[in-house]
């Protein structure tokens, strides 16, 4: 789960991360869904997270078949730093407070 938040921020702060990953949101959704599938085994969990994982995989395949726009030069390295630091801060806040407050389930335990 650690790379999910930096990838989500990298979607909106184009830099070398976005250039390397191409579609950071889809990669983040796939990592989020797969990590939740590994720790949750109830039918409802498999349907929810499996559905998100299937959507992200199919969407990435679909994106790969579309005509590509001209490649742009990656943004400044400061965007990558903002994405990583901001993503890690969001991750800590979400793990410590947000997951329990919003989802109602402690992330560890």
Backbone as CSV, one residue per row, in Angstrom:
resi,resn,N_x,N_y,N_z,CA_x,CA_y,CA_z,C_x,C_y,C_z
1,UNK,0.817,-1.206,0.000,0.000,0.000,0.000,0.853,1.259,0.000
2,UNK,2.094,1.161,0.392,2.931,2.350,0.519,3.047,3.163,-0.770
3,UNK,3.187,2.564,-1.948,3.323,3.389,-3.151,2.008,3.982,-3.677
4,UNK,0.885,3.604,-3.127,-0.395,4.035,-3.682,-0.578,5.546,-3.614
5,UNK,-0.363,6.139,-2.459,-0.589,7.581,-2.327,0.394,8.409,-3.150
6,UNK,1.699,8.092,-3.156,2.589,8.838,-4.052,2.204,8.706,-5.529
7,UNK,1.740,7.530,-5.929,1.316,7.366,-7.324,0.095,8.223,-7.637
8,UNK,-0.837,8.298,-6.706,-2.013,9.138,-6.934,-1.642,10.611,-7.065
9,UNK,-0.707,11.072,-6.249,-0.276,12.462,-6.360,0.522,12.669,-7.642
10,UNK,1.328,11.679,-8.033,2.112,11.793,-9.269,1.228,11.929,-10.500
11,UNK,-0.004,11.490,-10.404,-0.939,11.650,-11.517,-1.161,13.119,-11.823
12,UNK,-1.199,13.944,-10.786,-1.514,15.363,-10.950,-0.292,16.254,-10.910
13,UNK,0.887,15.704,-10.606,2.153,16.445,-10.599,3.094,15.748,-11.571
14,UNK,2.934,15.996,-12.867,3.706,15.232,-13.845,5.210,15.436,-13.680
15,UNK,5.892,14.332,-13.558,7.344,14.329,-13.431,7.878,13.022,-13.987
16,UNK,8.993,12.598,-13.468,9.611,11.370,-13.966,8.829,10.127,-13.533
17,UNK,8.153,10.196,-12.410,7.339,9.057,-11.978,6.220,8.813,-12.985
18,UNK,5.514,9.865,-13.346,4.415,9.716,-14.292,4.923,9.271,-15.661
19,UNK,6.083,9.787,-16.063,6.646,9.385,-17.352,7.037,7.910,-17.351
20,UNK,7.550,7.416,-16.240,7.978,6.020,-16.164,6.798,5.064,-16.044
21,UNK,5.786,5.459,-15.267,4.657,4.560,-14.992,3.575,4.681,-16.058
22,UNK,3.508,5.776,-16.745,2.524,6.093,-17.783,1.135,6.416,-17.215
23,UNK,0.573,5.530,-16.413,-0.766,5.731,-15.856,-0.738,5.431,-14.357
24,UNK,-0.255,6.396,-13.562,-0.081,6.130,-12.136,-1.370,5.803,-11.399
25,UNK,-2.491,6.359,-11.814,-3.751,6.066,-11.125,-4.122,4.591,-11.282
26,UNK,-3.971,4.057,-12.483,-4.302,2.653,-12.705,-3.352,1.738,-11.933
27,UNK,-2.088,2.093,-11.881,-1.127,1.294,-11.111,-1.480,1.361,-9.626
28,UNK,-1.876,2.539,-9.154,-2.261,2.692,-7.748,-3.503,1.858,-7.430
29,UNK,-4.485,1.865,-8.303,-5.707,1.082,-8.076,-5.374,-0.413,-8.078
30,UNK,-4.513,-0.835,-8.992,-4.141,-2.251,-9.026,-3.402,-2.659,-7.752
31,UNK,-2.485,-1.826,-7.275,-1.751,-2.142,-6.042,-2.689,-2.153,-4.846
32,UNK,-3.591,-1.176,-4.785,-4.559,-1.097,-3.682,-5.451,-2.341,-3.675
33,UNK,-5.999,-2.689,-4.826,-6.913,-3.829,-4.901,-6.190,-5.140,-4.596
34,UNK,-5.011,-5.320,-5.149,-4.275,-6.560,-4.919,-3.871,-6.705,-3.461
35,UNK,-3.407,-5.622,-2.841,-3.013,-5.717,-1.439,-4.214,-6.027,-0.549
36,UNK,-5.377,-5.497,-0.885,-6.574,-5.792,-0.094,-7.090,-7.210,-0.371
37,UNK,-6.904,-7.700,-1.570,-7.297,-9.086,-1.858,-6.430,-10.079,-1.088
38,UNK,-5.165,-9.728,-0.892,-4.259,-10.636,-0.191,-4.602,-10.788,1.285
39,UNK,-5.203,-9.781,1.888,-5.481,-9.849,3.328,-6.957,-10.045,3.655
40,UNK,-7.836,-9.923,2.694,-9.276,-10.097,2.923,-9.772,-11.253,2.075
41,UNK,-10.446,-12.207,2.687,-10.868,-13.378,1.944,-12.368,-13.610,1.884
42,UNK,-13.151,-12.709,2.466,-14.596,-12.896,2.424,-15.110,-12.664,0.995
43,UNK,-16.244,-13.235,0.681,-16.799,-13.124,-0.660,-17.020,-11.670,-1.062
44,UNK,-17.552,-10.870,-0.157,-17.798,-9.460,-0.473,-16.488,-8.734,-0.778
45,UNK,-15.423,-9.054,-0.042,-14.122,-8.436,-0.288,-13.570,-8.847,-1.651
46,UNK,-13.711,-10.123,-1.965,-13.211,-10.612,-3.252,-13.977,-9.955,-4.395
47,UNK,-15.265,-9.816,-4.244,-16.054,-9.173,-5.296,-15.697,-7.698,-5.443
48,UNK,-15.575,-6.984,-4.330,-15.261,-5.555,-4.383,-13.861,-5.308,-4.930
49,UNK,-12.853,-5.854,-4.269,-11.473,-5.580,-4.662,-11.110,-6.290,-5.964
50,UNK,-11.679,-7.478,-6.187,-11.462,-8.171,-7.456,-12.061,-7.403,-8.625
51,UNK,-13.220,-6.783,-8.388,-13.833,-5.964,-9.433,-12.988,-4.750,-9.777
52,UNK,-12.444,-4.087,-8.751,-11.562,-2.943,-9.007,-10.294,-3.384,-9.727
53,UNK,-9.728,-4.518,-9.331,-8.521,-5.017,-9.973,-8.800,-5.369,-11.437
54,UNK,-9.902,-6.040,-11.693,-10.258,-6.390,-13.064,-10.482,-5.136,-13.904
55,UNK,-11.164,-4.140,-13.342,-11.381,-2.882,-14.066,-10.060,-2.220,-14.424
56,UNK,-9.134,-2.139,-13.458,-7.862,-1.472,-13.706,-7.037,-2.217,-14.752
57,UNK,-7.039,-3.530,-14.702,-6.293,-4.316,-15.693,-6.899,-4.126,-17.083
58,UNK,-8.215,-4.227,-17.180,-8.862,-4.050,-18.487,-8.707,-2.628,-19.015
59,UNK,-8.755,-1.646,-18.129,-8.572,-0.264,-18.559,-7.153,-0.046,-19.064
60,UNK,-6.168,-0.634,-18.406,-4.785,-0.488,-18.859,-4.593,-1.147,-20.215
61,UNK,-5.217,-2.286,-20.444,-5.157,-2.930,-21.757,-5.799,-2.034,-22.802
62,UNK,-6.940,-1.450,-22.457,-7.639,-0.551,-23.371,-6.800,0.679,-23.698
63,UNK,-6.156,1.245,-22.701,-5.306,2.422,-22.927,-4.155,2.069,-23.856
64,UNK,-3.611,0.887,-23.714,-2.502,0.455,-24.551,-2.874,0.306,-26.011
65,UNK,-4.146,0.084,-26.309,-4.593,-0.088,-27.693,-5.018,1.210,-28.361
66,UNK,-5.094,2.296,-27.590,-5.470,3.586,-28.164,-4.266,4.240,-28.815
67,UNK,-4.530,5.108,-29.812,-3.394,5.837,-30.389,-2.765,6.745,-29.331
68,UNK,-1.440,6.766,-29.302,-0.732,7.532,-28.295,-0.458,8.949,-28.780
69,UNK,-0.570,9.898,-27.862,-0.219,11.282,-28.168,1.303,11.399,-28.188
70,UNK,1.773,12.488,-28.723,3.213,12.711,-28.764,3.762,12.760,-27.342
71,UNK,4.897,12.125,-27.138,5.497,12.076,-25.806,6.007,13.457,-25.406
72,UNK,5.665,13.845,-24.177,6.141,15.118,-23.647,7.340,14.857,-22.751
73,UNK,8.166,15.859,-22.597,9.287,15.743,-21.672,8.741,15.696,-20.250
74,UNK,9.355,14.884,-19.398,8.865,14.821,-18.015,9.032,16.162,-17.323
75,UNK,8.184,16.404,-16.358,8.231,17.645,-15.596,9.455,17.694,-14.696
76,UNK,9.553,18.738,-13.917,10.720,18.894,-13.044,10.759,17.857,-11.924
77,UNK,11.947,17.610,-11.436,12.141,16.636,-10.360,11.417,17.070,-9.089
78,UNK,11.163,18.369,-8.958,10.445,18.848,-7.762,9.042,18.247,-7.689
79,UNK,8.425,17.978,-8.827,7.107,17.335,-8.817,7.187,15.916,-8.252
80,UNK,8.268,15.216,-8.554,8.444,13.873,-8.003,8.667,13.923,-6.493
81,UNK,9.440,14.897,-6.052,9.693,15.045,-4.622,8.391,15.361,-3.892
82,UNK,7.597,16.263,-4.463,6.300,16.596,-3.871,5.397,15.367,-3.822
83,UNK,5.394,14.591,-4.896,4.550,13.393,-4.947,4.970,12.372,-3.892
84,UNK,6.256,12.146,-3.749,6.729,11.138,-2.796,6.516,11.604,-1.358
85,UNK,6.947,12.818,-1.039,6.813,13.307,0.330,5.339,13.481,0.695
86,UNK,4.574,14.106,-0.178,3.147,14.292,0.076,2.414,12.969,0.177
87,UNK,2.766,12.014,-0.677,2.142,10.704,-0.635,2.449,9.959,0.644
88,UNK,3.677,10.049,1.109,4.034,9.382,2.360,3.333,10.018,3.551
89,UNK,3.203,11.347,3.542,2.465,12.023,4.614,1.000,11.590,4.594
90,UNK,0.393,11.572,3.421,-0.999,11.125,3.311,-1.157,9.672,3.768
91,UNK,-0.197,8.838,3.420,-0.243,7.440,3.833,-0.254,7.318,5.355
92,UNK,0.657,8.029,6.010,0.735,7.966,7.473,-0.554,8.479,8.098
93,UNK,-1.066,9.604,7.601,-2.312,10.162,8.141,-3.463,9.178,7.942
94,UNK,-3.539,8.574,6.773,-4.633,7.646,6.494,-4.533,6.390,7.349
95,UNK,-3.330,5.871,7.528,-3.157,4.661,8.332,-3.449,4.940,9.804
96,UNK,-2.965,6.072,10.294,-3.125,6.371,11.719,-4.544,6.804,12.088
97,UNK,-5.215,7.507,11.203,-6.515,8.069,11.557,-7.597,7.776,10.514
98,UNK,-7.311,8.003,9.270,-8.330,7.999,8.222,-9.011,6.675,7.967
99,UNK,-8.260,5.580,7.978,-8.865,4.291,7.646,-9.938,3.919,8.660
100,UNK,-9.638,4.091,9.928,-10.619,3.761,10.968,-11.792,4.732,10.926
101,UNK,-11.503,6.019,10.720,-12.570,7.021,10.717,-13.479,6.886,9.505
102,UNK,-12.920,6.583,8.356,-13.719,6.543,7.127,-14.258,5.153,6.805
103,UNK,-13.462,4.132,7.037,-13.845,2.764,6.657,-14.424,2.005,7.840
104,UNK,-13.954,2.316,9.034,-14.452,1.641,10.228,-13.723,0.388,10.584
105,UNK,-12.589,0.130,9.926,-11.796,-1.061,10.183,-10.361,-0.615,10.431
106,UNK,-9.743,-1.097,11.508,-8.342,-0.726,11.724,-7.458,-1.383,10.652
107,UNK,-6.528,-0.633,10.060,-5.725,-1.218,8.979,-4.745,-2.281,9.447
108,UNK,-4.313,-2.208,10.698,-3.377,-3.189,11.232,-3.987,-3.819,12.468
109,UNK,-4.595,-4.960,12.311,-5.092,-5.608,13.504,-6.475,-6.012,13.358
